[in-house]
Amino acid sequence: MQLNSLAITRSSGQDTQRAFAGAQWDLRRVTGMGQEVTLTALVRGDVYHSDENNLTATAIYRGNPGWQHAAWRWAHSM
């Protein structure tokens, strides 16, 4: 399990907060022929907040004001 957060607060300019949570599970097995096989499951979510976005001079760096989220429900690999 991983948890992470960041907050940048400025006296003049755009304020930003971010939080991240993720978990990973691995299952490793060796086949009868000696091959190692790993099954991985991953869950991850991110939450972002920003305000005073209009104070950032470069439009592409502003982002959307308020709360935003991104979630990746699962991933797998072998």
N, C-alpha and C positions, 0 to 999 in steps of 0.2 A: 504494500500500500504506500502511496506517495501523496503528500499534501504540500501545497506551496502557496504563498500569497505575496503580493507586492502592492505597496501604496506609494504614489508620488504626489505630494501636495505642494503646490507652489503659491507664494504670496501674490504672484501675478502670472497668470497663464493657465493652461489646461491642467486639471487634476485627473489622475487615473488610478483606478484600483483594479486588481486582478486576483482571482483565486483559481486554483487548479486542484483536482483530485483524480487519482487514477489507481487502478489495481491490475495486477497481472498474475496469471496462474499458468504454470508450465507442468506438463506431464511428459516425462522421458521414459522411453522403453527401448530395449535392445531386442531385435528380432532374432529368430532362430538361426539366421544366416550371419549374425554379428553386426547388422546395421543399427545405428542409433537413430531413433525417430523421436522428435519432440513436437508435441501439440501445445500451442500457446493460445490463451484467451486473454483479451485486454479490454478493459472498460476505462473510459476517460471522459472527463467533463471540465469545461472552462467557463468562468463567469467574468465578465468585464463591466466596468462602470467608468464613465468619464463625464465631466461637465466643464463648462466654460470653453467648449471646443472652438468657438468662433475667435478666441484669442490666439490660436495657433495660426501663424502667417501662411504656412504652406497647406493648401486645401487637402491634398492627398494624405497628409499626416493627421488630420482632424478626427477621422472616424465618426461614428454615430453617437450622439449624446445619450446618456441614460444607461440602463442595464442591457447588456447583450449576452448571449450565451452560445456555446458550441458544445455539442456532445457527440462522442463517438461511442456507440453502444457496444460494439464488439469488433474484434478483428481476430483472425486466426492465421496460423502459418504451420507448415510442416517441414 
